[in-house]
Amino acid sequence: MMQLKKEKAGTTRRSRITSTSILTRQTPLQDIQMNDDIRIAIIINPSLSLGLIANTVGVISIGLGARVPLLGATNLTDREGRITDTCCNRPVPILQADADTIRATMLRAASQPGERAVVVFPAFGRSMHDHSEYEKSLADRDLSREVIDGLGIVGPSKWVKSLTGSMKLLR
């Protein structure tokens, strides 16, 4: 998770923090291999504005990438020798569901053990601009009672499909 960074003269750079992993402070999933049958899905509430949808997908994607580095932790080189970091090495469907469905899916996903990642974007997080404030607030909340704007999951294909099979793509 992102930490506040100390700058010159004792100032602190503040970063807007808007999502957290259900599996807090866990190390990246190392047991997932490139040839494993894994799937990714991001589920978003389509009633959000376009800007909030983009922000929600972005922060969830960062959380998933941090949790499962094999999704894109490689460099690519073009024919002129320019090196860039790769984007995701698997499709990332952006699905749509209302807040209640997202919350129910999050609760099902978080309750299942195994090699998987579950990143949640609760609506209350949008107003938080300090990570320690966000952590404290989350610790006093029950996500089963919160509005969830987005959810990202990575895990075995069968598991992800069981959670998202009936959801439509966000268009």
N, C-alpha and C positions, 0 to 999 in steps of 0.2 A: 504494500500500500504506500501511497505517496506520503512523504514526510515534509514538514516545513523545513526550509533550508535557511541557515544563517547567512546573512550577507555582511558586507563591510559595516563597520561602526555599530555592530550589534543589532542591526535591523533584521526583521524577518520578512522574507518574501512569502506572501499569502497566495495559495492556490485554491481555486474553487474545487471542492471535492463533492462529487455527486453520486458515486456508486460505491458499493462495497461487496466483497465476496462473502457469501454465506460461510465459506470455509476460511475464516479470518486467519491471517498470519501463517498460512500454510506455505510450505515450500512448493516450487513448481512441480507439476506432475511429471516425473521422470520415467515412470513405468509404461507410459503410452509410447508406442513405437510408430514410426512412419507408416509401416505396412498394416497397422491395426485398423480394423473397421470402425473408425470413429466418425462422428457427425457433429456438426455445429448448428446451432439455431439461436437466433436472437428474436425475441418476441416483444413487440412494441404496441402501445395503446395508440390506435390510429386517430383518436380525437385530439391528440397533441398537435400543436402547430408544427409546421415543417422544420423550423429552427430547433425546437425542442426535440423533435424526432431525431434530427441529425446529431444533436448533442448527446442524446440518450444512447444511440447506436455507437457513437464514438467512445464514450467512457466505458460502456459494457465491453466493447471490442478490446480496449486496452486491458481491462481486467482479465478477460479470457486469454489474451496473448501472454500476459504475465504469469498466469496460472499454468498454461500449457504452451511453453516456448516452442515446441516442435511444430506448432501451427505456422511458423514463419521465421524461425531463427536462422536464416541463411542469407548469404550475399549472392547477388547476381551481377554478371559483368556483360556489358554490351560489346559489340564488335570493336568499338573505339577504346575499350579498356576502362570505361566508367563503371565504378562499382556502386551499387545501390543495395539497400536492404529489400528483401522480398516482402510482398504482401502475403496474405494467407495462402496456404498450399491446398486448401479445400474450399468448396463452395460455402458461402455464408448466407443462407436464406434469411431474409428479414420477414418475419411473420407478423400477423396482426391478431390482437385479441383485446377484449375489454379488460379493465382493471381487475375485475373479479376473477376472470379466467386466468389472467397472468398471476395473480396472488395464489390461486388454487394450484396452478402448475408449479410455482415456486415452492410451495409447501410439499407437494409430492416429490419434487426433485431433491429438495434439501434433506428429506427424510430417508433417502436411499443411499446406502453405503457404497463404496467402490471408487474406482478411479474415474472421477468425473469432476467437472468444474461447474459451479453455479454462481453466477454474478447477478446481483439484484440492484435495481435502480429505484429506490423508494422516492415518492414525490416529495417528501419532507426534505430530502437531501438537496434539492435545488436552492434552498435558502441558506445553506451552510457554505461559508467561505473559509472556514478554518477546520482542518482535519481533526484536531483534538476535540473541537466542539461537536463535530459529526460523530466521532467515536463515542463520546459521552452520551449524546442523544440516542444513538442506536442502542446502546447498552440498556437504556431505560424504556425501550419500546418493544412491542410485540409485532413482528412483521406480519403476523396473521391478521392484524387489525389495521394495517397501513395500506394506503393506496400505493400500488406498485406500477410505475410507468413503463418499466422494461425489465427484461430478464434475458440473460445469456446462459446457454448450457453447452457443454462439450462432454461427450462420453461415447460409450458404445452405441453404434447405430440403432440397434434394437431398442435401447433405453430411450434415446432421443426421439425416435419415431413414436414410441408409446406415449410420450408426453405431448408431442406436437402434431401427430398424424392428421388430425381433422382441421388444423388451422390453415387459413389462407395466407398467401403471400401478400405483403403490404405493397400496394401499387399506387 
